[in-house]
Amino acid sequence: AATLFQAVLNGLQAQWLLNQRLDIIEPLNRFLDLILVTDD
């Protein structure tokens, strides 16, 4: 049971890290789009 809990915990942590990365990447993509559009 302890190992199962640990596996679930690791999965949640991985999901959170992925979400954090997406939260950072999304604004970056919008910022780059703005720069590319204004460059035109």
PDB file of N, CA, C and O in Angstrom:
ATOM      1  N   ALA A   1       0.845  -1.208   0.000  1.00  0.00           N
ATOM      2  CA  ALA A   1       0.000   0.000   0.000  1.00  0.00           C
ATOM      3  C   ALA A   1       0.877   1.255   0.000  1.00  0.00           C
ATOM      4  O   ALA A   1       0.546   2.257  -0.633  1.00  0.00           O
ATOM      5  N   ALA A   2       1.996   1.183   0.717  1.00  0.00           N
ATOM      6  CA  ALA A   2       2.892   2.341   0.793  1.00  0.00           C
ATOM      7  C   ALA A   2       3.509   2.644  -0.573  1.00  0.00           C
ATOM      8  O   ALA A   2       3.656   3.805  -0.954  1.00  0.00           O
ATOM      9  N   THR A   3       3.867   1.589  -1.300  1.00  0.00           N
ATOM     10  CA  THR A   3       4.480   1.787  -2.620  1.00  0.00           C
ATOM     11  C   THR A   3       3.457   2.346  -3.603  1.00  0.00           C
ATOM     12  O   THR A   3       3.791   3.168  -4.456  1.00  0.00           O
ATOM     13  N   LEU A   4       2.210   1.897  -3.480  1.00  0.00           N
ATOM     14  CA  LEU A   4       1.145   2.409  -4.346  1.00  0.00           C
ATOM     15  C   LEU A   4       0.938   3.896  -4.086  1.00  0.00           C
ATOM     16  O   LEU A   4       0.805   4.687  -5.019  1.00  0.00           O
ATOM     17  N   PHE A   5       0.912   4.266  -2.806  1.00  0.00           N
ATOM     18  CA  PHE A   5       0.766   5.671  -2.429  1.00  0.00           C
ATOM     19  C   PHE A   5       1.923   6.496  -2.976  1.00  0.00           C
ATOM     20  O   PHE A   5       1.727   7.608  -3.466  1.00  0.00           O
ATOM     21  N   GLN A   6       3.130   5.944  -2.888  1.00  0.00           N
ATOM     22  CA  GLN A   6       4.320   6.628  -3.389  1.00  0.00           C
ATOM     23  C   GLN A   6       4.225   6.818  -4.900  1.00  0.00           C
ATOM     24  O   GLN A   6       4.595   7.871  -5.420  1.00  0.00           O
ATOM     25  N   ALA A   7       3.729   5.803  -5.606  1.00  0.00           N
ATOM     26  CA  ALA A   7       3.588   5.880  -7.060  1.00  0.00           C
ATOM     27  C   ALA A   7       2.576   6.957  -7.443  1.00  0.00           C
ATOM     28  O   ALA A   7       2.802   7.724  -8.379  1.00  0.00           O
ATOM     29  N   VAL A   8       1.464   7.011  -6.719  1.00  0.00           N
ATOM     30  CA  VAL A   8       0.446   8.037  -6.978  1.00  0.00           C
ATOM     31  C   VAL A   8       1.017   9.421  -6.707  1.00  0.00           C
ATOM     32  O   VAL A   8       0.788  10.361  -7.469  1.00  0.00           O
ATOM     33  N   LEU A   9       1.766   9.534  -5.606  1.00  0.00           N
ATOM     34  CA  LEU A   9       2.375  10.808  -5.237  1.00  0.00           C
ATOM     35  C   LEU A   9       3.350  11.265  -6.317  1.00  0.00           C
ATOM     36  O   LEU A   9       3.364  12.437  -6.693  1.00  0.00           O
ATOM     37  N   ASN A  10       4.167  10.332  -6.816  1.00  0.00           N
ATOM     38  CA  ASN A  10       5.115  10.649  -7.882  1.00  0.00           C
ATOM     39  C   ASN A  10       4.381  11.086  -9.146  1.00  0.00           C
ATOM     40  O   ASN A  10       4.820  12.009  -9.833  1.00  0.00           O
ATOM     41  N   GLY A  11       3.267  10.428  -9.454  1.00  0.00           N
ATOM     42  CA  GLY A  11       2.476  10.776 -10.629  1.00  0.00           C
ATOM     43  C   GLY A  11       1.903  12.181 -10.504  1.00  0.00           C
ATOM     44  O   GLY A  11       1.929  12.953 -11.462  1.00  0.00           O
ATOM     45  N   LEU A  12       1.385  12.513  -9.322  1.00  0.00           N
ATOM     46  CA  LEU A  12       0.832  13.850  -9.094  1.00  0.00           C
ATOM     47  C   LEU A  12       1.911  14.912  -9.201  1.00  0.00           C
ATOM     48  O   LEU A  12       1.684  15.987  -9.756  1.00  0.00           O
ATOM     49  N   GLN A  13       3.093  14.605  -8.666  1.00  0.00           N
ATOM     50  CA  GLN A  13       4.206  15.548  -8.712  1.00  0.00           C
ATOM     51  C   GLN A  13       4.645  15.774 -10.155  1.00  0.00           C
ATOM     52  O   GLN A  13       4.925  16.905 -10.551  1.00  0.00           O
ATOM     53  N   ALA A  14       4.705  14.691 -10.944  1.00  0.00           N
ATOM     54  CA  ALA A  14       5.086  14.803 -12.355  1.00  0.00           C
ATOM     55  C   ALA A  14       4.048  15.636 -13.102  1.00  0.00           C
ATOM     56  O   ALA A  14       4.401  16.477 -13.928  1.00  0.00           O
ATOM     57  N   GLN A  15       2.766  15.403 -12.810  1.00  0.00           N
ATOM     58  CA  GLN A  15       1.691  16.159 -13.447  1.00  0.00           C
ATOM     59  C   GLN A  15       1.791  17.637 -13.092  1.00  0.00           C
ATOM     60  O   GLN A  15       1.583  18.504 -13.941  1.00  0.00           O
ATOM     61  N   TRP A  16       2.113  17.923 -11.815  1.00  0.00           N
ATOM     62  CA  TRP A  16       2.235  19.310 -11.367  1.00  0.00           C
ATOM     63  C   TRP A  16       3.394  19.996 -12.066  1.00  0.00           C
ATOM     64  O   TRP A  16       3.276  21.141 -12.503  1.00  0.00           O
ATOM     65  N   LEU A  17       4.532  19.281 -12.174  1.00  0.00           N
ATOM     66  CA  LEU A  17       5.697  19.849 -12.854  1.00  0.00           C
ATOM     67  C   LEU A  17       5.369  20.136 -14.310  1.00  0.00           C
ATOM     68  O   LEU A  17       5.774  21.165 -14.852  1.00  0.00           O
ATOM     69  N   LEU A  18       4.630  19.220 -14.947  1.00  0.00           N
ATOM     70  CA  LEU A  18       4.232  19.410 -16.343  1.00  0.00           C
ATOM     71  C   LEU A  18       3.335  20.637 -16.463  1.00  0.00           C
ATOM     72  O   LEU A  18       3.495  21.443 -17.379  1.00  0.00           O
ATOM     73  N   ASN A  19       2.385  20.776 -15.527  1.00  0.00           N
ATOM     74  CA  ASN A  19       1.492  21.937 -15.536  1.00  0.00           C
ATOM     75  C   ASN A  19       2.273  23.233 -15.342  1.00  0.00           C
ATOM     76  O   ASN A  19       1.990  24.239 -15.992  1.00  0.00           O
ATOM     77  N   GLN A  20       3.260  23.202 -14.441  1.00  0.00           N
ATOM     78  CA  GLN A  20       4.081  24.392 -14.207  1.00  0.00           C
ATOM     79  C   GLN A  20       4.808  24.788 -15.490  1.00  0.00           C
ATOM     80  O   GLN A  20       4.875  25.967 -15.835  1.00  0.00           O
ATOM     81  N   ARG A  21       5.356  23.786 -16.197  1.00  0.00           N
ATOM     82  CA  ARG A  21       6.066  24.052 -17.439  1.00  0.00           C
ATOM     83  C   ARG A  21       5.126  24.645 -18.476  1.00  0.00           C
ATOM     84  O   ARG A  21       5.489  25.582 -19.186  1.00  0.00           O
ATOM     85  N   LEU A  22       3.918  24.100 -18.562  1.00  0.00           N
ATOM     86  CA  LEU A  22       2.937  24.607 -19.521  1.00  0.00           C
ATOM     87  C   LEU A  22       2.552  26.041 -19.178  1.00  0.00           C
ATOM     88  O   LEU A  22       2.375  26.870 -20.070  1.00  0.00           O
ATOM     89  N   ASP A  23       2.421  26.335 -17.880  1.00  0.00           N
ATOM     90  CA  ASP A  23       2.074  27.693 -17.445  1.00  0.00           C
ATOM     91  C   ASP A  23       3.151  28.682 -17.860  1.00  0.00           C
ATOM     92  O   ASP A  23       2.858  29.843 -18.146  1.00  0.00           O
ATOM     93  N   ILE A  24       4.398  28.222 -17.892  1.00  0.00           N
ATOM     94  CA  ILE A  24       5.508  29.097 -18.281  1.00  0.00           C
ATOM     95  C   ILE A  24       5.599  29.210 -19.799  1.00  0.00           C
ATOM     96  O   ILE A  24       5.853  30.291 -20.331  1.00  0.00           O
ATOM     97  N   ILE A  25       5.391  28.095 -20.495  1.00  0.00           N
ATOM     98  CA  ILE A  25       5.536  28.055 -21.957  1.00  0.00           C
ATOM     99  C   ILE A  25       4.426  28.840 -22.652  1.00  0.00           C
ATOM    100  O   ILE A  25       4.688  29.523 -23.643  1.00  0.00           O
ATOM    101  N   GLU A  26       3.209  28.757 -22.159  1.00  0.00           N
ATOM    102  CA  GLU A  26       2.071  29.424 -22.813  1.00  0.00           C
ATOM    103  C   GLU A  26       2.274  30.931 -22.954  1.00  0.00           C
ATOM    104  O   GLU A  26       2.141  31.448 -24.063  1.00  0.00           O
ATOM    105  N   PRO A  27       2.591  31.663 -21.875  1.00  0.00           N
ATOM    106  CA  PRO A  27       2.846  33.109 -22.011  1.00  0.00           C
ATOM    107  C   PRO A  27       4.048  33.391 -22.903  1.00  0.00           C
ATOM    108  O   PRO A  27       4.054  34.379 -23.637  1.00  0.00           O
ATOM    109  N   LEU A  28       5.069  32.530 -22.849  1.00  0.00           N
ATOM    110  CA  LEU A  28       6.247  32.707 -23.696  1.00  0.00           C
ATOM    111  C   LEU A  28       5.858  32.638 -25.165  1.00  0.00           C
ATOM    112  O   LEU A  28       6.310  33.452 -25.970  1.00  0.00           O
ATOM    113  N   ASN A  29       5.015  31.665 -25.516  1.00  0.00           N
ATOM    114  CA  ASN A  29       4.562  31.531 -26.900  1.00  0.00           C
ATOM    115  C   ASN A  29       3.782  32.765 -27.336  1.00  0.00           C
ATOM    116  O   ASN A  29       3.970  33.254 -28.450  1.00  0.00           O
ATOM    117  N   ARG A  30       2.910  33.271 -26.471  1.00  0.00           N
ATOM    118  CA  ARG A  30       2.130  34.475 -26.795  1.00  0.00           C
ATOM    119  C   ARG A  30       3.053  35.669 -26.973  1.00  0.00           C
ATOM    120  O   ARG A  30       2.861  36.481 -27.878  1.00  0.00           O
ATOM    121  N   PHE A  31       4.058  35.773 -26.106  1.00  0.00           N
ATOM    122  CA  PHE A  31       5.013  36.877 -26.179  1.00  0.00           C
ATOM    123  C   PHE A  31       5.785  36.821 -27.488  1.00  0.00           C
ATOM    124  O   PHE A  31       5.967  37.839 -28.157  1.00  0.00           O
ATOM    125  N   LEU A  32       6.240  35.618 -27.851  1.00  0.00           N
ATOM    126  CA  LEU A  32       6.968  35.447 -29.111  1.00  0.00           C
ATOM    127  C   LEU A  32       6.064  35.775 -30.295  1.00  0.00           C
ATOM    128  O   LEU A  32       6.508  36.404 -31.256  1.00  0.00           O
ATOM    129  N   ASP A  33       4.802  35.356 -30.235  1.00  0.00           N
ATOM    130  CA  ASP A  33       3.848  35.672 -31.303  1.00  0.00           C
ATOM    131  C   ASP A  33       3.701  37.181 -31.449  1.00  0.00           C
ATOM    132  O   ASP A  33       3.670  37.698 -32.565  1.00  0.00           O
ATOM    133  N   LEU A  34       3.611  37.886 -30.328  1.00  0.00           N
ATOM    134  CA  LEU A  34       3.492  39.346 -30.362  1.00  0.00           C
ATOM    135  C   LEU A  34       4.712  39.971 -31.018  1.00  0.00           C
ATOM    136  O   LEU A  34       4.587  40.870 -31.850  1.00  0.00           O
ATOM    137  N   ILE A  35       5.891  39.494 -30.641  1.00  0.00           N
ATOM    138  CA  ILE A  35       7.137  40.033 -31.200  1.00  0.00           C
ATOM    139  C   ILE A  35       7.193  39.787 -32.704  1.00  0.00           C
ATOM    140  O   ILE A  35       7.538  40.682 -33.476  1.00  0.00           O
ATOM    141  N   LEU A  36       6.852  38.569 -33.113  1.00  0.00           N
ATOM    142  CA  LEU A  36       6.898  38.222 -34.537  1.00  0.00           C
ATOM    143  C   LEU A  36       5.889  39.047 -35.322  1.00  0.00           C
ATOM    144  O   LEU A  36       6.177  39.490 -36.433  1.00  0.00           O
ATOM    145  N   VAL A  37       4.711  39.255 -34.752  1.00  0.00           N
ATOM    146  CA  VAL A  37       3.665  40.031 -35.432  1.00  0.00           C
ATOM    147  C   VAL A  37       4.079  41.493 -35.553  1.00  0.00           C
ATOM    148  O   VAL A  37       3.903  42.097 -36.610  1.00  0.00           O
ATOM    149  N   THR A  38       4.627  42.069 -34.482  1.00  0.00           N
ATOM    150  CA  THR A  38       5.024  43.479 -34.522  1.00  0.00           C
ATOM    151  C   THR A  38       6.254  43.668 -35.405  1.00  0.00           C
ATOM    152  O   THR A  38       6.451  44.740 -35.978  1.00  0.00           O
ATOM    153  N   ASP A  39       7.086  42.619 -35.516  1.00  0.00           N
ATOM    154  CA  ASP A  39       8.251  42.690 -36.395  1.00  0.00           C
ATOM    155  C   ASP A  39       7.816  42.837 -37.851  1.00  0.00           C
ATOM    156  O   ASP A  39       8.462  43.527 -38.640  1.00  0.00           O
ATOM    157  N   ASP A  40       6.715  42.180 -38.191  1.00  0.00           N
ATOM    158  CA  ASP A  40       6.161  42.309 -39.544  1.00  0.00           C
ATOM    159  C   ASP A  40       5.710  43.748 -39.744  1.00  0.00           C
ATOM    160  O   ASP A  40       5.208  44.094 -40.814  1.00  0.00           O
TER     161      ASP A  40
END
